[in-house]
Amino acid sequence: MASKPKSFSSKSSSGGLTPWLGIAFIVLLLDQITKITINKTFRWGEEMVVTPFFNLVLAYNKGAAFSFLSNESGWQRYFFTGIGIAAALFIVYLLKKHAGQRMFCWALALILGGAIGNVIDRILYGHVVDFLDFHWKGIGHFPAFNIADSAICVGAALFVLDELRRVNK
């Protein structure tokens, strides 16, 4: 029997790019559905108490994480959109190159889905839609965030865990 070309067999043994793009797409879909729902259900600044430590609130963030640069004149919209697009392209390259490294690719796929979700917000609205508001007994509220931000944080944690695991081998 003729053997399969090396590139085909290595690609099929590693699972290829498709599963990782699928995970990123699921994150993106959940992110956008929740943002559309909250935008249609709440007015800006409106808050709904869910538990003693968690609220839903419609907030807009023109900056980056923790509202970094949100009070600037508007240039940050294009800056963070460009960074998000560049990061997404680089992540797709890394996913293609390392498709067989499961935890690494899980991390990248989560980050990719979140990054694209926030880029879509910046393009469509000029800001990122945030709605998850956690707080603790008079200490104060954490900055509001969304599903995309959550996926990016989980992906970053998996990335660190994967690197620590790799270093310990």
matplotlib code that plots the C-alpha trace (Angstrom):
import matplotlib.pyplot as plt

x = [0.0, 1.2, 1.9, 0.2, 2.1, 4.0, 2.1, -1.2, -0.4, 1.1, -1.9, -4.4, -2.6, -2.5, -6.2, -5.5, -6.7, -10.4, -11.2, -9.4, -11.1, -14.4, -13.7, -12.8, -16.1, -18.2, -16.6, -17.2, -20.8, -21.6, -19.9, -21.9, -25.2, -24.8, -23.8, -26.7, -29.1, -27.8, -27.9, -31.5, -32.5, -30.7, -30.1, -26.6, -25.8, -28.9, -28.1, -29.9, -28.9, -28.5, -26.8, -25.2, -21.9, -22.9, -24.9, -25.7, -25.0, -24.7, -21.4, -19.3, -15.5, -13.7, -10.4, -8.7, -8.7, -9.8, -10.8, -7.2, -7.1, -10.9, -10.9, -8.8, -10.0, -11.0, -7.7, -7.6, -10.5, -8.4, -5.3, -6.9, -8.8, -5.4, -3.8, -6.8, -6.6, -2.8, -3.1, -5.9, -3.7, -0.7, -2.8, -4.1, -0.5, 0.4, -2.6, -1.7, 1.9, 1.2, -2.2, -1.2, -0.4, -3.8, -3.5, -1.5, -4.2, -7.1, -5.5, -5.0, -8.5, -10.1, -7.9, -8.7, -12.5, -12.4, -10.1, -12.3, -15.4, -14.0, -12.7, -16.3, -17.6, -15.0, -15.8, -19.6, -20.1, -16.8, -16.6, -16.7, -19.9, -19.4, -22.1, -20.7, -20.2, -18.7, -18.3, -17.5, -19.0, -18.3, -14.8, -16.1, -16.8, -14.3, -14.4, -17.3, -16.4, -17.9, -17.7, -14.8, -12.8, -13.5, -12.3, -9.1, -8.4, -9.1, -6.9, -4.1, -4.3, -4.1, -1.2, 0.7, -0.2, 0.9, 4.3, 4.8, 4.0, 6.4, 9.2, 8.8, 9.3]
y = [0.0, 3.5, 5.6, 8.9, 12.1, 13.2, 16.5, 14.8, 12.2, 14.6, 16.9, 14.2, 12.8, 16.2, 17.0, 20.0, 23.6, 23.0, 21.9, 24.8, 27.3, 25.6, 26.2, 29.9, 30.2, 28.8, 31.3, 34.1, 33.0, 32.8, 36.2, 37.9, 36.3, 37.4, 40.9, 41.3, 40.0, 42.4, 45.3, 44.6, 43.9, 46.7, 50.4, 51.7, 51.7, 49.6, 47.0, 43.8, 42.2, 38.4, 37.3, 39.2, 39.2, 39.3, 41.7, 42.1, 45.6, 47.1, 48.9, 50.2, 50.1, 52.2, 51.1, 47.8, 45.6, 47.4, 50.4, 51.2, 54.3, 54.4, 58.2, 59.0, 60.9, 57.8, 56.8, 53.8, 52.2, 51.8, 50.9, 48.1, 46.9, 46.6, 44.8, 42.4, 41.7, 41.2, 38.9, 36.9, 36.4, 35.4, 33.0, 31.3, 30.9, 29.3, 27.0, 25.8, 25.2, 23.5, 21.9, 18.7, 20.4, 20.1, 22.4, 25.0, 25.1, 25.1, 28.2, 29.9, 29.0, 30.6, 33.7, 33.8, 33.6, 36.3, 38.6, 38.5, 39.0, 42.2, 43.4, 42.9, 45.2, 47.9, 47.8, 47.8, 50.0, 51.8, 50.2, 46.8, 45.7, 44.5, 43.1, 40.7, 42.6, 40.9, 42.6, 41.7, 43.0, 46.7, 46.2, 47.3, 46.1, 44.5, 46.1, 44.7, 42.2, 39.8, 36.2, 37.2, 38.6, 35.4, 33.2, 35.3, 34.9, 31.2, 30.8, 32.8, 30.6, 27.5, 28.9, 29.5, 26.1, 24.5, 26.4, 25.3, 21.7, 21.9, 23.4, 20.7, 17.9]
z = [0.0, -0.7, 2.3, 2.9, 2.3, 5.4, 5.7, 5.5, 8.1, 10.6, 10.1, 10.7, 13.7, 15.4, 14.6, 12.4, 12.8, 12.5, 16.1, 17.5, 15.2, 16.2, 19.9, 19.2, 17.2, 20.1, 22.4, 19.9, 19.4, 23.2, 23.7, 21.0, 21.9, 25.5, 24.5, 22.1, 24.8, 27.5, 25.0, 24.2, 27.8, 29.7, 29.4, 29.9, 33.6, 34.5, 37.1, 38.2, 41.5, 41.0, 44.2, 47.2, 45.2, 41.6, 39.4, 35.7, 34.5, 31.1, 30.9, 28.0, 28.0, 25.4, 26.7, 27.4, 30.5, 33.7, 31.5, 30.7, 28.4, 28.4, 28.9, 25.9, 22.8, 20.7, 19.1, 21.5, 19.6, 16.5, 18.5, 20.4, 17.3, 15.5, 18.3, 18.5, 14.8, 14.8, 17.9, 16.2, 13.0, 15.1, 17.2, 14.0, 12.9, 16.2, 16.2, 12.7, 13.7, 17.0, 16.4, 18.2, 21.6, 23.2, 26.3, 24.4, 21.6, 24.1, 25.6, 22.2, 21.0, 24.1, 23.7, 20.0, 20.5, 23.2, 21.2, 18.1, 20.2, 21.7, 18.2, 16.8, 19.6, 18.9, 15.2, 15.6, 18.7, 19.3, 22.7, 24.4, 26.0, 29.6, 31.9, 34.5, 37.8, 40.8, 44.2, 47.7, 51.0, 50.9, 49.4, 46.1, 42.6, 40.2, 36.8, 34.8, 32.1, 29.6, 28.2, 25.8, 28.7, 30.7, 27.8, 27.5, 31.2, 31.3, 28.1, 29.7, 32.8, 30.7, 28.8, 32.0, 33.3, 30.0, 30.2, 33.8, 32.9, 30.0, 32.1, 34.8, 32.2]

ax = plt.figure().add_subplot(projection="3d")
ax.plot(x, y, z, "-o")
ax.set_aspect("equal")
plt.show()
